[in-house]
Amino acid sequence: MWVDSPDLYSKLSTDKTLSYGIRGIIIATFESKDTALAWLRAMQ
């Protein structure tokens, strides 16, 4: 789980990091902590 910062440089850094990808790992990005927590609860 990755909660994005509204800062432009943070978003660019996130996009670059996630572009490398790792097999077998699912990465989900969210713009708010509440949305991320709701997603985690739904995955249980």
mmCIF file as Biopython writes it, N, C-alpha, C and O atoms, coordinates in Angstrom:
data_model
#
loop_
_atom_site.group_PDB
_atom_site.id
_atom_site.type_symbol
_atom_site.label_atom_id
_atom_site.label_alt_id
_atom_site.label_comp_id
_atom_site.label_asym_id
_atom_site.label_entity_id
_atom_site.label_seq_id
_atom_site.pdbx_PDB_ins_code
_atom_site.Cartn_x
_atom_site.Cartn_y
_atom_site.Cartn_z
_atom_site.occupancy
_atom_site.B_iso_or_equiv
_atom_site.auth_seq_id
_atom_site.auth_asym_id
_atom_site.pdbx_PDB_model_num
ATOM 1   N N  . MET A ? 1  ? 0.846   -1.159  0.000   1.0 0.0 1  A 1 
ATOM 2   C CA . MET A ? 1  ? 0.000   0.000   0.000   1.0 0.0 1  A 1 
ATOM 3   C C  . MET A ? 1  ? 0.896   1.228   0.000   1.0 0.0 1  A 1 
ATOM 4   O O  . MET A ? 1  ? 1.893   1.295   0.719   1.0 0.0 1  A 1 
ATOM 5   N N  . TRP A ? 2  ? 0.521   2.183   -0.812  1.0 0.0 2  A 1 
ATOM 6   C CA . TRP A ? 2  ? 1.304   3.404   -0.938  1.0 0.0 2  A 1 
ATOM 7   C C  . TRP A ? 2  ? 0.338   4.570   -0.961  1.0 0.0 2  A 1 
ATOM 8   O O  . TRP A ? 2  ? -0.504  4.655   -1.855  1.0 0.0 2  A 1 
ATOM 9   N N  . VAL A ? 3  ? 0.444   5.474   0.009   1.0 0.0 3  A 1 
ATOM 10  C CA . VAL A ? 3  ? -0.406  6.666   0.037   1.0 0.0 3  A 1 
ATOM 11  C C  . VAL A ? 3  ? 0.406   7.809   -0.542  1.0 0.0 3  A 1 
ATOM 12  O O  . VAL A ? 3  ? 1.444   8.186   0.001   1.0 0.0 3  A 1 
ATOM 13  N N  . ASP A ? 4  ? -0.079  8.363   -1.661  1.0 0.0 4  A 1 
ATOM 14  C CA . ASP A ? 4  ? 0.643   9.437   -2.350  1.0 0.0 4  A 1 
ATOM 15  C C  . ASP A ? 4  ? 0.577   10.755  -1.596  1.0 0.0 4  A 1 
ATOM 16  O O  . ASP A ? 4  ? -0.431  11.087  -0.972  1.0 0.0 4  A 1 
ATOM 17  N N  . SER A ? 5  ? 1.655   11.482  -1.669  1.0 0.0 5  A 1 
ATOM 18  C CA . SER A ? 5  ? 1.695   12.851  -1.182  1.0 0.0 5  A 1 
ATOM 19  C C  . SER A ? 5  ? 1.198   13.751  -2.311  1.0 0.0 5  A 1 
ATOM 20  O O  . SER A ? 5  ? 1.386   13.422  -3.482  1.0 0.0 5  A 1 
ATOM 21  N N  . PRO A ? 6  ? 0.573   14.868  -1.986  1.0 0.0 6  A 1 
ATOM 22  C CA . PRO A ? 6  ? 0.123   15.778  -3.041  1.0 0.0 6  A 1 
ATOM 23  C C  . PRO A ? 6  ? 1.282   16.525  -3.714  1.0 0.0 6  A 1 
ATOM 24  O O  . PRO A ? 6  ? 1.079   17.167  -4.744  1.0 0.0 6  A 1 
ATOM 25  N N  . ASP A ? 7  ? 2.480   16.451  -3.153  1.0 0.0 7  A 1 
ATOM 26  C CA . ASP A ? 7  ? 3.645   17.122  -3.705  1.0 0.0 7  A 1 
ATOM 27  C C  . ASP A ? 7  ? 4.033   16.533  -5.063  1.0 0.0 7  A 1 
ATOM 28  O O  . ASP A ? 7  ? 4.110   15.312  -5.202  1.0 0.0 7  A 1 
ATOM 29  N N  . LEU A ? 8  ? 4.275   17.370  -6.052  1.0 0.0 8  A 1 
ATOM 30  C CA . LEU A ? 8  ? 4.596   16.923  -7.408  1.0 0.0 8  A 1 
ATOM 31  C C  . LEU A ? 8  ? 5.841   16.035  -7.442  1.0 0.0 8  A 1 
ATOM 32  O O  . LEU A ? 8  ? 5.840   14.991  -8.093  1.0 0.0 8  A 1 
ATOM 33  N N  . TYR A ? 9  ? 6.891   16.442  -6.749  1.0 0.0 9  A 1 
ATOM 34  C CA . TYR A ? 9  ? 8.126   15.652  -6.770  1.0 0.0 9  A 1 
ATOM 35  C C  . TYR A ? 9  ? 7.943   14.288  -6.110  1.0 0.0 9  A 1 
ATOM 36  O O  . TYR A ? 9  ? 8.560   13.304  -6.519  1.0 0.0 9  A 1 
ATOM 37  N N  . SER A ? 10 ? 7.109   14.237  -5.109  1.0 0.0 10 A 1 
ATOM 38  C CA . SER A ? 10 ? 6.802   12.958  -4.474  1.0 0.0 10 A 1 
ATOM 39  C C  . SER A ? 10 ? 6.076   12.038  -5.455  1.0 0.0 10 A 1 
ATOM 40  O O  . SER A ? 10 ? 6.384   10.849  -5.541  1.0 0.0 10 A 1 
ATOM 41  N N  . LYS A ? 11 ? 5.109   12.592  -6.193  1.0 0.0 11 A 1 
ATOM 42  C CA . LYS A ? 11 ? 4.381   11.790  -7.180  1.0 0.0 11 A 1 
ATOM 43  C C  . LYS A ? 11 ? 5.308   11.290  -8.276  1.0 0.0 11 A 1 
ATOM 44  O O  . LYS A ? 11 ? 5.209   10.137  -8.694  1.0 0.0 11 A 1 
ATOM 45  N N  . LEU A ? 12 ? 6.211   12.150  -8.746  1.0 0.0 12 A 1 
ATOM 46  C CA . LEU A ? 12 ? 7.172   11.729  -9.772  1.0 0.0 12 A 1 
ATOM 47  C C  . LEU A ? 12 ? 8.085   10.620  -9.261  1.0 0.0 12 A 1 
ATOM 48  O O  . LEU A ? 12 ? 8.386   9.667   -9.980  1.0 0.0 12 A 1 
ATOM 49  N N  . SER A ? 13 ? 8.518   10.758  -8.014  1.0 0.0 13 A 1 
ATOM 50  C CA . SER A ? 13 ? 9.369   9.739   -7.409  1.0 0.0 13 A 1 
ATOM 51  C C  . SER A ? 13 ? 8.623   8.413   -7.274  1.0 0.0 13 A 1 
ATOM 52  O O  . SER A ? 13 ? 9.174   7.349   -7.556  1.0 0.0 13 A 1 
ATOM 53  N N  . THR A ? 14 ? 7.376   8.487   -6.844  1.0 0.0 14 A 1 
ATOM 54  C CA . THR A ? 14 ? 6.554   7.279   -6.718  1.0 0.0 14 A 1 
ATOM 55  C C  . THR A ? 14 ? 6.389   6.597   -8.064  1.0 0.0 14 A 1 
ATOM 56  O O  . THR A ? 14 ? 6.582   5.387   -8.180  1.0 0.0 14 A 1 
ATOM 57  N N  . ASP A ? 15 ? 6.033   7.369   -9.079  1.0 0.0 15 A 1 
ATOM 58  C CA . ASP A ? 15 ? 5.838   6.804   -10.418 1.0 0.0 15 A 1 
ATOM 59  C C  . ASP A ? 15 ? 7.107   6.138   -10.938 1.0 0.0 15 A 1 
ATOM 60  O O  . ASP A ? 15 ? 7.050   5.056   -11.523 1.0 0.0 15 A 1 
ATOM 61  N N  . LYS A ? 16 ? 8.243   6.777   -10.727 1.0 0.0 16 A 1 
ATOM 62  C CA . LYS A ? 16 ? 9.516   6.218   -11.190 1.0 0.0 16 A 1 
ATOM 63  C C  . LYS A ? 16 ? 9.844   4.923   -10.447 1.0 0.0 16 A 1 
ATOM 64  O O  . LYS A ? 16 ? 10.251  3.934   -11.057 1.0 0.0 16 A 1 
ATOM 65  N N  . THR A ? 17 ? 9.666   4.938   -9.144  1.0 0.0 17 A 1 
ATOM 66  C CA . THR A ? 17 ? 9.949   3.748   -8.339  1.0 0.0 17 A 1 
ATOM 67  C C  . THR A ? 17 ? 9.053   2.587   -8.742  1.0 0.0 17 A 1 
ATOM 68  O O  . THR A ? 17 ? 9.523   1.464   -8.919  1.0 0.0 17 A 1 
ATOM 69  N N  . LEU A ? 18 ? 7.758   2.862   -8.887  1.0 0.0 18 A 1 
ATOM 70  C CA . LEU A ? 18 ? 6.812   1.795   -9.209  1.0 0.0 18 A 1 
ATOM 71  C C  . LEU A ? 18 ? 6.952   1.303   -10.649 1.0 0.0 18 A 1 
ATOM 72  O O  . LEU A ? 18 ? 6.490   0.209   -10.974 1.0 0.0 18 A 1 
ATOM 73  N N  . SER A ? 19 ? 7.578   2.093   -11.508 1.0 0.0 19 A 1 
ATOM 74  C CA . SER A ? 19 ? 7.733   1.679   -12.901 1.0 0.0 19 A 1 
ATOM 75  C C  . SER A ? 19 ? 8.668   0.479   -13.033 1.0 0.0 19 A 1 
ATOM 76  O O  . SER A ? 19 ? 8.603   -0.240  -14.030 1.0 0.0 19 A 1 
ATOM 77  N N  . TYR A ? 20 ? 9.531   0.252   -12.051 1.0 0.0 20 A 1 
ATOM 78  C CA . TYR A ? 20 ? 10.439  -0.885  -12.104 1.0 0.0 20 A 1 
ATOM 79  C C  . TYR A ? 20 ? 9.701   -2.202  -11.866 1.0 0.0 20 A 1 
ATOM 80  O O  . TYR A ? 20 ? 10.044  -3.224  -12.459 1.0 0.0 20 A 1 
ATOM 81  N N  . GLY A ? 21 ? 8.708   -2.178  -11.016 1.0 0.0 21 A 1 
ATOM 82  C CA . GLY A ? 21 ? 7.892   -3.368  -10.757 1.0 0.0 21 A 1 
ATOM 83  C C  . GLY A ? 21 ? 8.689   -4.547  -10.233 1.0 0.0 21 A 1 
ATOM 84  O O  . GLY A ? 21 ? 9.870   -4.706  -10.543 1.0 0.0 21 A 1 
ATOM 85  N N  . ILE A ? 22 ? 8.038   -5.356  -9.450  1.0 0.0 22 A 1 
ATOM 86  C CA . ILE A ? 22 ? 8.636   -6.574  -8.909  1.0 0.0 22 A 1 
ATOM 87  C C  . ILE A ? 22 ? 7.606   -7.681  -9.088  1.0 0.0 22 A 1 
ATOM 88  O O  . ILE A ? 22 ? 6.452   -7.539  -8.682  1.0 0.0 22 A 1 
ATOM 89  N N  . ARG A ? 23 ? 8.025   -8.767  -9.691  1.0 0.0 23 A 1 
ATOM 90  C CA . ARG A ? 23 ? 7.090   -9.875  -9.927  1.0 0.0 23 A 1 
ATOM 91  C C  . ARG A ? 23 ? 6.520   -10.408 -8.627  1.0 0.0 23 A 1 
ATOM 92  O O  . ARG A ? 23 ? 7.227   -10.576 -7.634  1.0 0.0 23 A 1 
ATOM 93  N N  . GLY A ? 24 ? 5.213   -10.672 -8.660  1.0 0.0 24 A 1 
ATOM 94  C CA . GLY A ? 24 ? 4.553   -11.283 -7.520  1.0 0.0 24 A 1 
ATOM 95  C C  . GLY A ? 24 ? 4.121   -10.313 -6.434  1.0 0.0 24 A 1 
ATOM 96  O O  . GLY A ? 24 ? 3.528   -10.718 -5.435  1.0 0.0 24 A 1 
ATOM 97  N N  . ILE A ? 25 ? 4.418   -9.033  -6.627  1.0 0.0 25 A 1 
ATOM 98  C CA . ILE A ? 25 ? 4.029   -8.036  -5.633  1.0 0.0 25 A 1 
ATOM 99  C C  . ILE A ? 25 ? 2.981   -7.118  -6.252  1.0 0.0 25 A 1 
ATOM 100 O O  . ILE A ? 25 ? 3.169   -6.587  -7.346  1.0 0.0 25 A 1 
ATOM 101 N N  . ILE A ? 26 ? 1.887   -6.942  -5.540  1.0 0.0 26 A 1 
ATOM 102 C CA . ILE A ? 26 ? 0.826   -6.047  -5.991  1.0 0.0 26 A 1 
ATOM 103 C C  . ILE A ? 26 ? 0.982   -4.729  -5.248  1.0 0.0 26 A 1 
ATOM 104 O O  . ILE A ? 26 ? 1.046   -4.699  -4.019  1.0 0.0 26 A 1 
ATOM 105 N N  . ILE A ? 27 ? 1.043   -3.653  -5.998  1.0 0.0 27 A 1 
ATOM 106 C CA . ILE A ? 27 ? 1.181   -2.338  -5.391  1.0 0.0 27 A 1 
ATOM 107 C C  . ILE A ? 27 ? -0.065  -1.530  -5.733  1.0 0.0 27 A 1 
ATOM 108 O O  . ILE A ? 27 ? -0.453  -1.423  -6.897  1.0 0.0 27 A 1 
ATOM 109 N N  . ALA A ? 28 ? -0.679  -0.971  -4.712  1.0 0.0 28 A 1 
ATOM 110 C CA . ALA A ? 28 ? -1.852  -0.121  -4.899  1.0 0.0 28 A 1 
ATOM 111 C C  . ALA A ? 28 ? -1.520  1.251   -4.339  1.0 0.0 28 A 1 
ATOM 112 O O  . ALA A ? 28 ? -0.993  1.366   -3.232  1.0 0.0 28 A 1 
ATOM 113 N N  . THR A ? 29 ? -1.828  2.287   -5.100  1.0 0.0 29 A 1 
ATOM 114 C CA . THR A ? 29 ? -1.584  3.646   -4.621  1.0 0.0 29 A 1 
ATOM 115 C C  . THR A ? 29 ? -2.912  4.331   -4.312  1.0 0.0 29 A 1 
ATOM 116 O O  . THR A ? 29 ? -3.925  4.085   -4.965  1.0 0.0 29 A 1 
ATOM 117 N N  . PHE A ? 30 ? -2.880  5.180   -3.317  1.0 0.0 30 A 1 
ATOM 118 C CA . PHE A ? 30 ? -4.080  5.879   -2.863  1.0 0.0 30 A 1 
ATOM 119 C C  . PHE A ? 30 ? -3.744  7.332   -2.603  1.0 0.0 30 A 1 
ATOM 120 O O  . PHE A ? 30 ? -2.602  7.669   -2.289  1.0 0.0 30 A 1 
ATOM 121 N N  . GLU A ? 31 ? -4.740  8.189   -2.734  1.0 0.0 31 A 1 
ATOM 122 C CA . GLU A ? 31 ? -4.525  9.609   -2.473  1.0 0.0 31 A 1 
ATOM 123 C C  . GLU A ? 31 ? -4.870  10.006  -1.051  1.0 0.0 31 A 1 
ATOM 124 O O  . GLU A ? 31 ? -4.595  11.132  -0.634  1.0 0.0 31 A 1 
ATOM 125 N N  . SER A ? 32 ? -5.474  9.083   -0.295  1.0 0.0 32 A 1 
ATOM 126 C CA . SER A ? 32 ? -5.771  9.397   1.108   1.0 0.0 32 A 1 
ATOM 127 C C  . SER A ? 32 ? -5.600  8.157   1.972   1.0 0.0 32 A 1 
ATOM 128 O O  . SER A ? 32 ? -5.753  7.026   1.509   1.0 0.0 32 A 1 
ATOM 129 N N  . LYS A ? 33 ? -5.284  8.391   3.214   1.0 0.0 33 A 1 
ATOM 130 C CA . LYS A ? 33 ? -5.108  7.294   4.171   1.0 0.0 33 A 1 
ATOM 131 C C  . LYS A ? 33 ? -6.422  6.549   4.385   1.0 0.0 33 A 1 
ATOM 132 O O  . LYS A ? 33 ? -6.434  5.323   4.493   1.0 0.0 33 A 1 
ATOM 133 N N  . ASP A ? 34 ? -7.534  7.293   4.447   1.0 0.0 34 A 1 
ATOM 134 C CA . ASP A ? 34 ? -8.835  6.660   4.668   1.0 0.0 34 A 1 
ATOM 135 C C  . ASP A ? 34 ? -9.189  5.683   3.557   1.0 0.0 34 A 1 
ATOM 136 O O  . ASP A ? 34 ? -9.692  4.592   3.824   1.0 0.0 34 A 1 
ATOM 137 N N  . THR A ? 35 ? -8.930  6.068   2.318   1.0 0.0 35 A 1 
ATOM 138 C CA . THR A ? 35 ? -9.199  5.178   1.184   1.0 0.0 35 A 1 
ATOM 139 C C  . THR A ? 35 ? -8.308  3.943   1.246   1.0 0.0 35 A 1 
ATOM 140 O O  . THR A ? 35 ? -8.758  2.831   0.967   1.0 0.0 35 A 1 
ATOM 141 N N  . ALA A ? 36 ? -7.056  4.141   1.608   1.0 0.0 36 A 1 
ATOM 142 C CA . ALA A ? 36 ? -6.127  3.012   1.718   1.0 0.0 36 A 1 
ATOM 143 C C  . ALA A ? 36 ? -6.568  2.046   2.808   1.0 0.0 36 A 1 
ATOM 144 O O  . ALA A ? 36 ? -6.537  0.831   2.613   1.0 0.0 36 A 1 
ATOM 145 N N  . LEU A ? 37 ? -6.976  2.581   3.950   1.0 0.0 37 A 1 
ATOM 146 C CA . LEU A ? 37 ? -7.435  1.715   5.037   1.0 0.0 37 A 1 
ATOM 147 C C  . LEU A ? 37 ? -8.710  0.963   4.665   1.0 0.0 37 A 1 
ATOM 148 O O  . LEU A ? 37 ? -8.865  -0.207  5.014   1.0 0.0 37 A 1 
ATOM 149 N N  . ALA A ? 38 ? -9.615  1.624   3.962   1.0 0.0 38 A 1 
ATOM 150 C CA . ALA A ? 38 ? -10.848 0.953   3.507   1.0 0.0 38 A 1 
ATOM 151 C C  . ALA A ? 38 ? -10.506 -0.193  2.569   1.0 0.0 38 A 1 
ATOM 152 O O  . ALA A ? 38 ? -11.123 -1.255  2.642   1.0 0.0 38 A 1 
ATOM 153 N N  . TRP A ? 39 ? -9.534  0.006   1.691   1.0 0.0 39 A 1 
ATOM 154 C CA . TRP A ? 39 ? -9.106  -1.044  0.759   1.0 0.0 39 A 1 
ATOM 155 C C  . TRP A ? 39 ? -8.507  -2.223  1.534   1.0 0.0 39 A 1 
ATOM 156 O O  . TRP A ? 39 ? -8.813  -3.381  1.252   1.0 0.0 39 A 1 
ATOM 157 N N  . LEU A ? 40 ? -7.652  -1.914  2.513   1.0 0.0 40 A 1 
ATOM 158 C CA . LEU A ? 40 ? -7.055  -2.980  3.318   1.0 0.0 40 A 1 
ATOM 159 C C  . LEU A ? 40 ? -8.112  -3.798  4.051   1.0 0.0 40 A 1 
ATOM 160 O O  . LEU A ? 40 ? -8.034  -5.026  4.103   1.0 0.0 40 A 1 
ATOM 161 N N  . ARG A ? 41 ? -9.092  -3.113  4.611   1.0 0.0 41 A 1 
ATOM 162 C CA . ARG A ? 41 ? -10.170 -3.825  5.320   1.0 0.0 41 A 1 
ATOM 163 C C  . ARG A ? 41 ? -10.958 -4.708  4.361   1.0 0.0 41 A 1 
ATOM 164 O O  . ARG A ? 41 ? -11.363 -5.811  4.729   1.0 0.0 41 A 1 
ATOM 165 N N  . ALA A ? 42 ? -11.177 -4.244  3.157   1.0 0.0 42 A 1 
ATOM 166 C CA . ALA A ? 42 ? -11.936 -5.024  2.169   1.0 0.0 42 A 1 
ATOM 167 C C  . ALA A ? 42 ? -11.146 -6.245  1.708   1.0 0.0 42 A 1 
ATOM 168 O O  . ALA A ? 42 ? -11.741 -7.226  1.262   1.0 0.0 42 A 1 
ATOM 169 N N  . MET A ? 43 ? -9.824  -6.204  1.806   1.0 0.0 43 A 1 
ATOM 170 C CA . MET A ? 43 ? -8.994  -7.325  1.356   1.0 0.0 43 A 1 
ATOM 171 C C  . MET A ? 43 ? -8.904  -8.449  2.385   1.0 0.0 43 A 1 
ATOM 172 O O  . MET A ? 43 ? -8.407  -9.532  2.078   1.0 0.0 43 A 1 
ATOM 173 N N  . GLN A ? 44 ? -9.384  -8.198  3.609   1.0 0.0 44 A 1 
ATOM 174 C CA . GLN A ? 44 ? -9.277  -9.219  4.657   1.0 0.0 44 A 1 
ATOM 175 C C  . GLN A ? 44 ? -10.231 -10.357 4.428   1.0 0.0 44 A 1 
ATOM 176 O O  . GLN A ? 44 ? -10.269 -11.300 5.218   1.0 0.0 44 A 1 
#
